[in-house]
Amino acid sequence: MTMGGNSLTEEIISKGLCNGCGTCYAVCPQNAIEIVPDERLGIFTAVMNPAECSDCGKCEQVCHSYDTLVRGNFLKDGLTGSYRQVFSGYSTDDRVRCAASSGGVITSLLHYLMEKKEISGCILVRPSGNTALLHEPFISMDNRDINTYTGTRYFPIPVNRILCELKKREGKFVIIGTPCQIHSVRLAERNDPQLQSRIYLRISVFCGGTPNINAHRYYMQQHGIDEKQVRSICRCQGWPGYNVFQCGGNNLFRISKRPEKWIHRVYHTIAFFPLFLVKRCLLCNDRFGASSDISVGDAWLERFSDDQKGTSLIISRSERADDLLLRMKKEKFLELGPVTGEELIASQKIFSEFYRNFQKTFSIMRGKELAARFHFDPGTGNDTFWGLKLYLLLTGWRLSRKEYVWRVLVIYGIIFRFLWRIL
C-alpha cells in the first residue's frame, strides 16, 4: 500500500467511500485536492492530482472515512457517544420555531450567540450557482442570513471546504454539520491550533444518511415540479414539516413529510430512505454526532406526536454547551425539558438497527478479511435478516443510478416497503 494522498485515493476515493466533506481540500498544503460534483452519482467527491501530491499524509489525518474504515477507530461510547445532558426543547419565538424544521433550536442558538457578541459569525449553506441542487458553505457575519437559510437541506454539501477560509478570519465562529463532517473538523483541529481557536462551538444534526442530489431530481419529477424553475429546496415550516420547493416569482410547492396519498409515501421512501443514498452513509456508526459540542435532531417520540410546531432533542456534550443551553433557558430564548437516554435512542429507532448490525454491514461492503482486523462494538443483538435488508438497499441504490429506470422505480419502491417491514 502506498502512503500519503495515494493511500487515501486507493482506500477511500476509488472505492466510492468519500463523503465529500471537503476537509482534505482545506488542509492540503499543495492544493492537490479538489472537491467536485459527480453528476452520475449525485454526490461530491475528492479528486486528487498525483503530480501535486507530496505524500504528506495530512488528508488521511482528517478524513473521517479513513479514520473509521481503514484505521478502525470506531465509536467508543455506544450508539449515542458520551454526553453530559439530554433535553427536549424549542425556540420560545414562535416565528423561528414554526419556520424551522424541528423547533428552531439551532436558529435560536445562532441568534443568541450573535446578539450576545459571543461569536463573530457562523458557517451556513446556500444554493450554489444557477441550480438549487448544488450547495456551498459560506461564512456569515450577518444575523439576517440565519433566518434566510433556516431549515434543513438534505444534500451532500462540502461544508468543511470552508475551513481554509475560516482560519484567515478573526474572531470566533460556529460550524454546523453532519456527524461525519464534525468528526473531521475535530481531526483537523488536533494539528492546527489556529483553526481550533476560531471554532467556538460545533453543532451536529442527527443523521440517518444523506440523500444524494438525484434524490431531489427524482422526487421533483414524480411530483411534476420543473427542476429548472426551482431556486431553493429545504425542509421547514413546522413539524414534521414540508419539503418546500421555492420557484421563480416566489411560487412555492409544499409536499408534506407525512404524505396522505399512499403513492406519495412510496415516492418519499424511494427518494429519502435510502435508495438514492450516499453509499458511504451505510458504513457510518456515528448517527448522533458524538464529536460535537451540541447535537440536535427530531423528537420522534409518542409524547410529541401531536406537536405541529416542532420540538428537538438536544444533546449537550461539553461544559460550554451546558452553560449556553441553561443560560438560554433562564433568559427565555429556549424552552427545555428532560429526556432520558432510553428515550433518546428510542426516538431514532433506525439508528439502532444500523448500529447493532454494523459489523455485518462492514463485512459485506468492505470484506470479511478486513473486518476481521477490527474490534466492533455493535451493541446487543443481531438482525437475522440484515444481510437481506442490506442487499435490498444496495439493489435499490444501483437501480437509482440509472435515470432511464426512474419511470418504473415505483414498482421496486413498493416491493422495498413491503419486504423491509416483514424482514
N, C-alpha and C positions, 0 to 999 in steps of 0.2 A: 504493500500500500504506500502510495506517495504521501508526502506530508504537506502541511500548509493548505493553501487555497485549493490545490489539486485534489486533496483528500475530501474537502467539502463538496467539490464537484462530483467525485466518484460516489460518495456515500449518501449524499442528500439530493443535490440538484439533478443529477442524471437519473435518479430513481423516482423523481416526481414528488419528493418529500419536503421540498422547500415551501414554507408558508408565506413567503413574500413579505415578511415583516419589514425588511429594509435595514435591519441593524448592521448586517455585514457591510452594506454600502456605506453606512455612516462612519464605520471605524476603519475602513481600508485606507492605509496611508498612501497607496499607489494609485488610487482611483481606478482600480482594476475591475470593479464590480458595478453593474447596472441592475436596477430592478425594473423589469419590463412586463407589460401585459402579454399573456399568451391568449390570443383570441379564441383559439380552438377549445382550450380547456376552461377559459373564463377565469383565469387566475393571474396573479402577479408572481413572478419568479426571478430569482437571481441569475444573471448571466455573467460569467467571468471571462476576462480576456487573459489567456495564459501568458501572452507576451509581456504583459504589465505586472503579473503576479510575482511577488518576491518570496513567496512561501514563508511569510512571517507568522502565519497561523492565527492572526487576530480575528479573522472571520469565524474560525472554528470556536474560538473562545466565547463568542457572543451568540452563537446560533443555538436556539432552543432545540431544534430538531437534532442537531449534532450532539448536544448535551444529553438528551434522553435516548435517542435511537442508536447512537454509536458508543457513547461513554456509559450509558446505562444509569444515569443519575435520575432516578425516578422519584416521585413524590414520597416523602418520608413520614408524613404525619396523617396518613389516611386520605380519604376522599376529599375532605374539606381543607386540608392543610392546617397548620397551627393558627389559632386566633385567640383574641382576648375576650371579645363580647360579640353577641349577635342581637340585632334589633329588627323589628319591623318599623317602617317609617315612611313618611311622605312630606312633601313641602306644605307648609301652612298657607302658602299663597296659592289659592285655587286656580288662578290663571296658569301658573307654572305647572301645577300638578296635573291639570287636565290637558295641557299642551304636550306634555311629555308622554312616554310610552309606559311608564311604570312608577308613578308617584312623584316624578320631578326631583328626586333626591340629588342626583349629580348636578343638575342645573342649579339647584339651590346652594350646593356646596361651592360651586364656582362663583356664583354671585356673592356669596358671603365673604369668601376669601378676597375677592377683588374689592368689595366695598370696604373691608377692614384693612385693605392695603397690605395684607399678609403675603400676597403674591403679585408679581408684575403682569402675569398673563397665564394662558393655558394653551394646550395643544388641542385644536379642533379639526374636524374634517369637513370638506366641502366638495361638491362636484368639480371635476377637472375637465377643462376644455369644453367641447360642444356636446357632450353627452352626459346624461345622468347616471350612466353605468360605471364610469370611472371616477375615483375619488382621490383626493390628495390631502395630506396633513398640512396645517399652517399654524403659525404662532399668532394667537390673537391677544391683543392688549386692550381690546375694546369690549366693554361689558355687553354691548348690544349684540355682538356676534353670538353670545351664549344663547340668547333667545332665538336668533335666526337659525342656528344649526342644532336646535334641540331635537330630541327624538333619536331613535336607534336606526343605524344604517347597516343592514345585513349584507355587507360586501367585503371581499378581500381588499384591504387598504394597507399600503406600506407605511404605516404610521411612524415607525422608528427611523425612517429615512430622514426625519426632521432633526434627529439628534445632533447631526454635524452642525446644523444651523443654530440649534439651541445653545451649544457650547459658546458661541460667539456673542450671545446676548448677556446683558447684565440683569441681575435680579433672580427671583425665584419663580418657578412655573409648576403647573400641574399637568401631568400626562395621563391620558385615559386610553385604555386599550383592552384587548382580549388577554386571557391568562398567558398565552404563549408570548405575546408581544411584551407584556410587563416582565415576564421572566427574562427575556432577552435584554430589556432595559437594565435589570439588576446585574446581569452578567457584564454588560458594558460598563456599568458604574464601578465594578470591582477594580479595574485597572485604570480608571480615569477619574481622579478626584475633582477635576474641573466640571465634568458632566454631573457628578454626584452633587456638587454644590449648587447646581442650577435647578435640581428637581426637589420641590418642596413636598409633593405628595404624588403617589402613584395609585391610580384608581383602575380597578379591573371590573369588567362586566362578567357575570356568569356566562358561560359559553357552551352550548351543546354542539358546536361546529358551525363553520362559516359557509353559507351557500355561495357557490361560485357566481360569477357575473351572468352566466347563461340562465341561471335560475330565474332571474327577473325578466330576461328576454322571453323565456318560455311562459312565465306567468302572465306577462302582458299580452302575448299572442292569444292565449286561451280566453282572456277577458276582453279581447277586441280593442286594446289600447295601442295607439300608434306610438311606437318607440321613439320615432323622430320628433314627436311633439313634446315628449316628457323632459322636464328641466330638473326635477328633483324627485327622489324616492326615499321615503323613510317610514318607519313605524312610529306612530304618535297618536295624539287625540284620545287620551284616556286609556282604560284598561278593560280587556286585553288589547284594545286599540284597533287601529286600522292600518293596512298598507296604503299609504297615501301617495298618489302619483300626481305631482303638480305639473301642469302643462302650460304652454304659452297662453297669454291672456288671463292668467290666474285661474284657469279651469282646473278643478280637482276631481280625480277619480279616487273614491274611497272604497276599499274592499275589507270587510271585517276579518279580523284574525280568527273569528269563530263563524265561518260562513253558514248561512241557513241551508242553502242548497247542498245536497249530498255530492253532486258532481263538483261543486266548487271546493268542497273539503278534499276531494281526491286531487284536484289541481294543487291545492295547498300542500298536501302530503308529498306530491311529486317534486314540487319546487323546493320545499324547505325541510323535509325530513326524510333522510338527507340523500336523495338520489342525485340532485345537482349539488354535489359537495366538493369541498377542497379535500382531496384524498388524504392529505396529512392529518386532517381532523379525526379520522378514525383511529389514529395512533396517538391520541392525546389522553393523558391520565390526570391532567390538571384542568378541571372544569370550573372550579370556584375561585381561581385567581390567587393561588397560595403565595405568590411573590409580591402582592400588592400591599399597600397600607390599608386600603378600603376596597372591599368587593361588594358589588351591588347587582341584584337580579330580581326577577319576578317572584312574587309571593303566591306561588301556585299551591295554596292551602285552602281547605274547605272553609275555614273561618273568614277568608277574604273573598269567597266565591261571588258574593253579591256586590262587591266593591267595583263600581264602574269608573271611578276617578283614578284609581291606581295606588297601590302600596308596594313598596320594595322590601326585600330582605337585605340587610346591611351587615356585613362582617367587618368588624374592627380588628386590625392585626398589629397595630403599633400604639405606643403611648400618645403620639401626636394625633392619631386618628381618634382615640378615645377622647382626648381633650377637645378636639374640634367638634365632634358629634354632640358631646354633652353641653358644650357652650351654645351650640346652635339650638339645642332643645331648650336650654334655660332662657335664651333670648327669643324663643318662639319663631325661629326660622324653620325648624323641623319638629314634627310630632313623632316621638319614638315610643315603641313598646317592646316588651320582652319576647324573645323567641328561643326555644330550646334547640340544642344541637340535633336532636332527633327530628324536629320539625324542619330544620334547615335541609337535612338530607331528604326528608320526605317530599319537600317542595319541588325537587328536581329528580324524579324517580329514574328518568332515563340515564342520568349521570351514573347512578349506582349500577345500572345494568352494564354500561360500558366499562366501568371501573373494575368490577369483580371479574369480568371476562377479558381484562386487558392482556393477560398472558397468552390466552388463546388467539386473540387478535394479532398480537405481536408475532406469534409463531406462524400464523397463516400468511401475514403480509411481509414479514421480514425473514422468515425461515426458522425452522426448529433448531438448526445448528447455532445460529446467532442467539436465539432466545435462551439456549442452554447456558450461555456465558453469564447471564444476569440473574440477580435475585429480584423477584417480583413480590409485591405486597398487595394483592388484588382484593383484600378483604375476605369475607367468608362466602362460601357457596360458589357454584358454577352452573351456568345455564347449559343443560344438556344439548339444547338445540342452537347454541350460539353460533357454532360453525355454519349451520344452515342460514341463520339470520344474516351473518356477515356476507356469505356468498350471495344472498338475496340483495343486499345493499350494493355489493360490488357489480352485480349484473345490471342493476338499475343505473349505476354510475356509468358503466360502459355504454349502455343504450343512450343515456342522456348526452353523450359526447357526439352523437350522430344526429345532426339537426333534421335530416330527412325522416327520422323516426318519430319526431316530436308529435306529428299528427295522430299517431296511434299509441303514443306513450301512455295515454289514459288507461288502456287495457292493462298494461303492466302495473300501473298505479293501483287499480282495483285489486289485482292479484296480490300485490305487495301488502296493501292494507289488510286483506283477509289473512294471508299467511303469517304476517307479523303478530297478529293478535292470537292466533291459535298455537303458534310455536312456543 
